[in-house]
Structure formats: structure tokens, C-alpha cells
Amino acid sequence: MKVYTVILLQLILWSGYSITEWLSRHDLILYKVCMFIVFFYLAITIGNYIVKSPRKTMFATFISLGIYGSFQIIMSIIYVA
């Protein structure tokens, strides 16, 4: 149940990343990469605080990042069509 909670919290965090990326759409790619690293670090920190297992934290982080990425790809396909 803790991993599920972590995934939901991280999806909320990735939504915040989407809003921040949208607000900084004119920034250089280097700044966007740095921002992604900061959000990735926050996701791992939040996950490790709740789960207290580095392996489960990385698992939950990659699952939530995969869900977020899949959703972004699907939305970009729908937006183009």
C-alpha cells in the first residue's frame, strides 16, 4: 500500500513538473534538464521517506515516471490529430 501511495504522490509531483515546464517553454533545454533532475530528486526523496527502501523507491519512481511519460505521449498524439 505504501508503494501505491508513493506512486500517487509522485504523479502529483510530475503534474507539477508539467506545469513548470509549460511555464518555462521559452527556456533553454539545459535549464529544462536541470529542472527535471530537481523534480526527479524530489520524487526519490519523497518515495524514500515513505517507503524506506531504496529498491522499492526506485521501482515506484520508474513506474510513476513511465505512467507520466505514457500519458504525455498519448496527449501529444491526441493534440496533433
KOLPA-315323 format. One record per residue (C-alpha): x, y, z; chain; residue in three letters. Coordinates in steps of 0.05 Angstrom, whole numbers, plus 5000, padded with zeros to 4 digits. Example, Ala and Ser with C-alpha at 12.3 -4.5 7.8 and 13.67 -1.06 7.14 Angstrom:
% KOLPA-315323
<site><east>5246</east><north>4910</north><up>5156</up><unit>A</unit><code>ala</code></site>
<site><east>5273</east><north>4979</north><up>5143</up><unit>A</unit><code>ser</code></site>
END
This chain:
% KOLPA-315323
<site><east>5000</east><north>5000</north><up>5000</up><unit>A</unit><code>met</code></site>
<site><east>5058</east><north>5047</north><up>5013</up><unit>A</unit><code>lys</code></site>
<site><east>5085</east><north>5038</north><up>4942</up><unit>A</unit><code>val</code></site>
<site><east>5016</east><north>5056</north><up>4915</up><unit>A</unit><code>tyr</code></site>
<site><east>5016</east><north>5119</north><up>4958</up><unit>A</unit><code>thr</code></site>
<site><east>5085</east><north>5137</north><up>4933</up><unit>A</unit><code>val</code></site>
<site><east>5064</east><north>5128</north><up>4861</up><unit>A</unit><code>ile</code></site>
<site><east>5004</east><north>5173</north><up>4870</up><unit>A</unit><code>leu</code></site>
<site><east>5045</east><north>5227</north><up>4905</up><unit>A</unit><code>leu</code></site>
<site><east>5098</east><north>5224</north><up>4851</up><unit>A</unit><code>gln</code></site>
<site><east>5045</east><north>5230</north><up>4797</up><unit>A</unit><code>leu</code></site>
<site><east>5022</east><north>5294</north><up>4832</up><unit>A</unit><code>ile</code></site>
<site><east>5095</east><north>5317</north><up>4831</up><unit>A</unit><code>leu</code></site>
<site><east>5102</east><north>5301</north><up>4757</up><unit>A</unit><code>trp</code></site>
<site><east>5039</east><north>5342</north><up>4744</up><unit>A</unit><code>ser</code></site>
<site><east>5074</east><north>5400</north><up>4779</up><unit>A</unit><code>gly</code></site>
<site><east>5133</east><north>5388</north><up>4734</up><unit>A</unit><code>tyr</code></site>
<site><east>5087</east><north>5392</north><up>4673</up><unit>A</unit><code>ser</code></site>
<site><east>5060</east><north>5459</north><up>4696</up><unit>A</unit><code>ile</code></site>
<site><east>5130</east><north>5485</north><up>4710</up><unit>A</unit><code>thr</code></site>
<site><east>5155</east><north>5461</north><up>4642</up><unit>A</unit><code>glu</code></site>
<site><east>5096</east><north>5494</north><up>4608</up><unit>A</unit><code>trp</code></site>
<site><east>5110</east><north>5560</north><up>4643</up><unit>A</unit><code>leu</code></site>
<site><east>5183</east><north>5556</north><up>4622</up><unit>A</unit><code>ser</code></site>
<site><east>5171</east><north>5536</north><up>4549</up><unit>A</unit><code>arg</code></site>
<site><east>5219</east><north>5590</north><up>4524</up><unit>A</unit><code>his</code></site>
<site><east>5278</east><north>5569</north><up>4567</up><unit>A</unit><code>asp</code></site>
<site><east>5339</east><north>5533</north><up>4542</up><unit>A</unit><code>leu</code></site>
<site><east>5340</east><north>5457</north><up>4542</up><unit>A</unit><code>ile</code></site>
<site><east>5396</east><north>5457</north><up>4594</up><unit>A</unit><code>leu</code></site>
<site><east>5350</east><north>5491</north><up>4644</up><unit>A</unit><code>tyr</code></site>
<site><east>5295</east><north>5442</north><up>4629</up><unit>A</unit><code>lys</code></site>
<site><east>5343</east><north>5384</north><up>4641</up><unit>A</unit><code>val</code></site>
<site><east>5365</east><north>5414</north><up>4707</up><unit>A</unit><code>cys</code></site>
<site><east>5292</east><north>5424</north><up>4727</up><unit>A</unit><code>met</code></site>
<site><east>5277</east><north>5351</north><up>4710</up><unit>A</unit><code>phe</code></site>
<site><east>5336</east><north>5329</north><up>4754</up><unit>A</unit><code>ile</code></site>
<site><east>5309</east><north>5370</north><up>4812</up><unit>A</unit><code>val</code></site>
<site><east>5240</east><north>5341</north><up>4805</up><unit>A</unit><code>phe</code></site>
<site><east>5269</east><north>5270</north><up>4798</up><unit>A</unit><code>phe</code></site>
<site><east>5309</east><north>5281</north><up>4862</up><unit>A</unit><code>tyr</code></site>
<site><east>5246</east><north>5305</north><up>4898</up><unit>A</unit><code>leu</code></site>
<site><east>5207</east><north>5244</north><up>4874</up><unit>A</unit><code>ala</code></site>
<site><east>5262</east><north>5198</north><up>4901</up><unit>A</unit><code>ile</code></site>
<site><east>5266</east><north>5235</north><up>4967</up><unit>A</unit><code>thr</code></site>
<site><east>5191</east><north>5233</north><up>4977</up><unit>A</unit><code>ile</code></site>
<site><east>5188</east><north>5159</north><up>4959</up><unit>A</unit><code>gly</code></site>
<site><east>5246</east><north>5141</north><up>5004</up><unit>A</unit><code>asn</code></site>
<site><east>5215</east><north>5179</north><up>5062</up><unit>A</unit><code>tyr</code></site>
<site><east>5151</east><north>5139</north><up>5057</up><unit>A</unit><code>ile</code></site>
<site><east>5175</east><north>5070</north><up>5035</up><unit>A</unit><code>val</code></site>
<site><east>5243</east><north>5070</north><up>5070</up><unit>A</unit><code>lys</code></site>
<site><east>5271</east><north>5021</north><up>5018</up><unit>A</unit><code>ser</code></site>
<site><east>5316</east><north>5047</north><up>4962</up><unit>A</unit><code>pro</code></site>
<site><east>5298</east><north>4989</north><up>4916</up><unit>A</unit><code>arg</code></site>
<site><east>5223</east><north>4999</north><up>4924</up><unit>A</unit><code>lys</code></site>
<site><east>5232</east><north>5074</north><up>4918</up><unit>A</unit><code>thr</code></site>
<site><east>5267</east><north>5067</north><up>4851</up><unit>A</unit><code>met</code></site>
<site><east>5214</east><north>5017</north><up>4828</up><unit>A</unit><code>phe</code></site>
<site><east>5157</east><north>5065</north><up>4847</up><unit>A</unit><code>ala</code></site>
<site><east>5194</east><north>5124</north><up>4816</up><unit>A</unit><code>thr</code></site>
<site><east>5204</east><north>5090</north><up>4749</up><unit>A</unit><code>phe</code></site>
<site><east>5132</east><north>5065</north><up>4749</up><unit>A</unit><code>ile</code></site>
<site><east>5105</east><north>5135</north><up>4762</up><unit>A</unit><code>ser</code></site>
<site><east>5153</east><north>5165</north><up>4710</up><unit>A</unit><code>leu</code></site>
<site><east>5130</east><north>5112</north><up>4660</up><unit>A</unit><code>gly</code></site>
<site><east>5057</east><north>5128</north><up>4672</up><unit>A</unit><code>ile</code></site>
<site><east>5072</east><north>5202</north><up>4666</up><unit>A</unit><code>tyr</code></site>
<site><east>5112</east><north>5193</north><up>4602</up><unit>A</unit><code>gly</code></site>
<site><east>5058</east><north>5148</north><up>4571</up><unit>A</unit><code>ser</code></site>
<site><east>5005</east><north>5199</north><up>4588</up><unit>A</unit><code>phe</code></site>
<site><east>5046</east><north>5255</north><up>4557</up><unit>A</unit><code>gln</code></site>
<site><east>5057</east><north>5215</north><up>4493</up><unit>A</unit><code>ile</code></site>
<site><east>4983</east><north>5197</north><up>4488</up><unit>A</unit><code>ile</code></site>
<site><east>4963</east><north>5270</north><up>4498</up><unit>A</unit><code>met</code></site>
<site><east>5012</east><north>5295</north><up>4446</up><unit>A</unit><code>ser</code></site>
<site><east>4984</east><north>5245</north><up>4396</up><unit>A</unit><code>ile</code></site>
<site><east>4913</east><north>5267</north><up>4411</up><unit>A</unit><code>ile</code></site>
<site><east>4933</east><north>5340</north><up>4407</up><unit>A</unit><code>tyr</code></site>
<site><east>4965</east><north>5332</north><up>4338</up><unit>A</unit><code>val</code></site>
<site><east>4907</east><north>5292</north><up>4310</up><unit>A</unit><code>ala</code></site>
END
